[in-house]
């Protein structure tokens, strides 16, 4: 499993490539992540590292739970908002307190970005599942419903798992194979859209299907 970096979605922008073509990009701010803990197969049963990212404000630090404060204090790392663990084959190249930034993707052409999609609240079946709805005439009284869901006398019930109006969005999504357009300091520009709203937390890693 590749190393996963913690970042924040900052918005979208358009840039022009060397051929003069317009490329729509998402801007991700990947502040330097700190190695919080190193897991080893001999002691923990697997190899991996814990990264923490996005520094907390003083008020956020004051509200941090005591067990988590102790975990940070044990490794002499300042509290951060997010902790993310990555399973790795080899961890000997990392040390606690080491900083990792967007430069780790300097030689990477494509990345996968994971985040939580925008929540859209409770929605009907036309918006949620693109159902056709009923006639648009004024007298029909049936415009945005999903229609009958009943069964015959056998089995005399509706089967579970069918499509119904329900909550939309707010799901963890991963968009794969986004091309890395540019790296400018701690800003990472990737072609296309990534899940979530502005300032939403995202996780970036080398694409698993493309080199």
C-alpha positions as CSV (number, residue, x, y, z in Angstrom):
1,X,0.0,0.0,0.0
2,X,1.5,3.4,-0.9
3,X,2.2,6.2,1.5
4,X,-0.9,8.4,2.1
5,X,-0.4,12.1,2.7
6,X,-3.0,14.3,4.5
7,X,-4.1,17.5,2.8
8,X,-6.9,20.1,2.5
9,X,-8.9,20.9,-0.7
10,X,-8.6,24.6,-1.3
11,X,-10.7,25.0,-4.5
12,X,-10.4,24.8,-8.2
13,X,-8.4,26.7,-10.8
14,X,-7.6,26.5,-14.5
15,X,-4.1,26.6,-15.9
16,X,-2.6,26.3,-19.3
17,X,-0.2,23.5,-20.3
18,X,2.8,23.8,-22.5
19,X,0.6,23.3,-25.6
20,X,-1.7,26.1,-24.6
21,X,-4.6,23.8,-23.6
22,X,-6.7,24.8,-20.7
23,X,-6.5,22.3,-17.8
24,X,-9.1,22.4,-14.9
25,X,-7.3,21.5,-11.7
26,X,-8.1,21.1,-8.0
27,X,-5.7,22.8,-5.6
28,X,-4.8,20.7,-2.6
29,X,-2.7,22.2,0.2
30,X,-0.5,19.4,1.6
31,X,1.2,21.0,4.6
32,X,4.2,19.0,5.8
33,X,3.0,15.9,7.6
34,X,4.8,14.7,10.7
35,X,5.7,11.0,11.3
36,X,4.0,10.4,14.6
37,X,4.6,6.7,15.1
38,X,6.3,3.8,13.4
39,X,4.7,0.4,13.5
40,X,6.9,-2.7,13.0
41,X,6.0,-6.2,12.3
42,X,8.1,-7.5,15.3
43,X,6.1,-5.5,17.8
44,X,2.8,-4.5,16.2
45,X,2.3,-7.4,13.7
46,X,2.6,-5.2,10.6
47,X,4.8,-2.4,9.1
48,X,3.3,1.0,8.8
49,X,3.7,4.7,9.8
50,X,1.3,7.1,11.4
51,X,1.3,10.6,9.9
52,X,-0.4,13.6,11.5
53,X,-1.3,16.7,9.6
54,X,-3.0,20.1,9.8
55,X,-1.8,21.9,12.9
56,X,-4.4,22.7,15.6
57,X,-5.0,26.1,17.0
58,X,-4.5,26.8,20.7
59,X,-8.3,26.4,21.4
60,X,-8.4,23.1,19.5
61,X,-5.4,21.8,21.4
62,X,-7.1,22.7,24.7
63,X,-10.1,20.5,23.6
64,X,-8.0,17.5,22.7
65,X,-8.8,14.4,24.8
66,X,-6.2,13.3,27.3
67,X,-5.4,9.9,25.8
68,X,-4.6,11.6,22.4
69,X,-2.6,14.3,24.2
70,X,-0.6,11.6,25.8
71,X,0.0,9.8,22.5
72,X,1.4,13.1,21.0
73,X,3.5,13.8,24.1
74,X,5.0,10.3,24.2
75,X,6.4,10.9,20.7
76,X,7.2,14.6,21.3
77,X,5.0,15.8,18.5
78,X,2.6,18.8,18.6
79,X,-1.1,17.9,18.4
80,X,-2.6,17.9,14.9
81,X,-6.1,17.7,13.6
82,X,-5.8,14.4,11.6
83,X,-3.9,11.1,12.1
84,X,-3.7,8.7,9.2
85,X,-1.9,5.4,9.1
86,X,-0.3,3.8,6.0
87,X,0.7,0.2,5.7
88,X,4.2,-0.1,4.1
89,X,6.5,-2.9,3.2
90,X,9.5,-1.1,4.5
91,X,9.7,1.5,7.4
92,X,13.4,1.8,8.1
93,X,13.7,5.0,6.0
94,X,11.4,6.9,8.4
95,X,12.0,8.5,11.8
96,X,9.5,9.9,14.4
97,X,9.3,13.6,13.9
98,X,10.3,13.5,10.2
99,X,8.4,15.9,7.9
100,X,6.9,14.7,4.6
101,X,5.4,17.2,2.1
102,X,4.0,17.3,-1.4
103,X,7.5,16.8,-2.8
104,X,7.1,13.0,-2.3
105,X,4.9,13.1,-5.5
106,X,7.5,14.9,-7.6
107,X,8.2,11.8,-9.6
108,X,4.6,10.6,-9.6
109,X,2.4,11.1,-12.7
110,X,-1.0,10.0,-11.3
111,X,-2.5,10.0,-7.8
112,X,-5.7,8.7,-6.1
113,X,-7.5,11.2,-3.8
114,X,-9.9,10.2,-1.1
115,X,-12.3,12.5,0.7
116,X,-15.9,12.9,2.0
117,X,-18.3,14.1,-0.7
118,X,-20.6,17.1,-0.1
119,X,-23.7,16.3,1.9
120,X,-26.9,17.2,0.0
121,X,-29.4,16.3,2.7
122,X,-32.6,14.2,2.2
123,X,-33.4,14.0,-1.5
124,X,-36.1,12.4,-3.6
125,X,-35.6,9.6,-6.1
126,X,-35.5,11.9,-9.2
127,X,-32.4,13.8,-7.9
128,X,-30.9,10.8,-6.1
129,X,-31.4,8.0,-8.7
130,X,-32.3,10.1,-11.9
131,X,-35.8,8.5,-12.1
132,X,-38.2,10.0,-14.7
133,X,-41.1,10.9,-12.4
134,X,-44.7,11.2,-13.5
135,X,-46.5,13.4,-16.1
136,X,-45.8,17.1,-15.9
137,X,-49.4,18.0,-16.6
138,X,-51.1,20.1,-13.9
139,X,-53.9,17.6,-13.2
140,X,-51.9,14.5,-12.8
141,X,-51.0,14.9,-9.1
142,X,-48.0,12.7,-9.8
143,X,-44.9,14.6,-10.6
144,X,-41.8,13.6,-8.7
145,X,-42.9,10.3,-7.1
146,X,-41.2,7.0,-7.8
147,X,-44.4,5.1,-8.5
148,X,-45.8,1.9,-7.1
149,X,-43.4,-0.3,-5.1
150,X,-46.0,-3.0,-4.0
151,X,-45.9,-6.6,-4.9
152,X,-48.7,-9.1,-5.7
153,X,-50.5,-11.0,-3.0
154,X,-47.5,-13.3,-3.1
155,X,-45.2,-12.3,-1.5
156,X,-47.5,-9.4,-0.4
157,X,-44.6,-7.1,0.6
158,X,-41.9,-4.9,-0.8
159,X,-38.4,-6.5,-0.9
160,X,-35.8,-4.7,1.2
161,X,-32.9,-2.9,-0.5
162,X,-35.0,-1.1,-3.1
163,X,-34.4,2.5,-4.1
164,X,-36.1,5.0,-1.9
165,X,-35.8,8.7,-1.1
166,X,-33.0,9.0,1.3
167,X,-29.9,11.0,2.4
168,X,-27.6,12.0,-0.4
169,X,-23.9,12.7,-0.2
170,X,-21.6,12.7,2.8
171,X,-20.0,9.5,1.7
172,X,-16.3,8.6,1.6
173,X,-15.2,8.5,-2.0
174,X,-12.0,7.9,-3.9
175,X,-11.2,9.4,-7.3
176,X,-8.5,7.4,-9.1
177,X,-5.9,8.3,-11.6
178,X,-5.8,12.1,-11.3
179,X,-2.9,13.5,-13.2
180,X,-0.4,15.6,-11.2
181,X,-0.2,18.9,-13.1
182,X,2.2,20.9,-10.8
183,X,3.7,21.0,-7.4
184,X,4.3,24.5,-6.0
185,X,5.6,24.5,-2.4
186,X,3.0,22.8,-0.3
187,X,0.3,23.1,-3.1
188,X,-0.5,20.2,-5.3
189,X,-2.4,20.7,-8.5
190,X,-4.3,17.7,-9.9
191,X,-6.3,17.5,-13.0
192,X,-10.1,17.1,-12.4
193,X,-12.3,17.2,-9.3
194,X,-11.9,15.6,-5.9
195,X,-14.6,14.8,-3.3
196,X,-15.6,17.4,-0.7
197,X,-16.1,21.0,-0.1
198,X,-13.4,23.7,0.3
199,X,-11.2,23.2,3.3
200,X,-12.3,19.5,3.4
201,X,-9.7,17.0,4.4
202,X,-8.4,14.7,1.7
203,X,-5.9,11.9,1.5
204,X,-3.5,11.7,-1.4
205,X,-1.5,8.6,-2.5
206,X,0.2,7.3,-5.6
207,X,-2.3,5.8,-8.0
208,X,-2.7,2.1,-7.6
209,X,-3.7,1.5,-11.2
210,X,-1.3,3.8,-13.0
211,X,2.4,4.5,-12.5
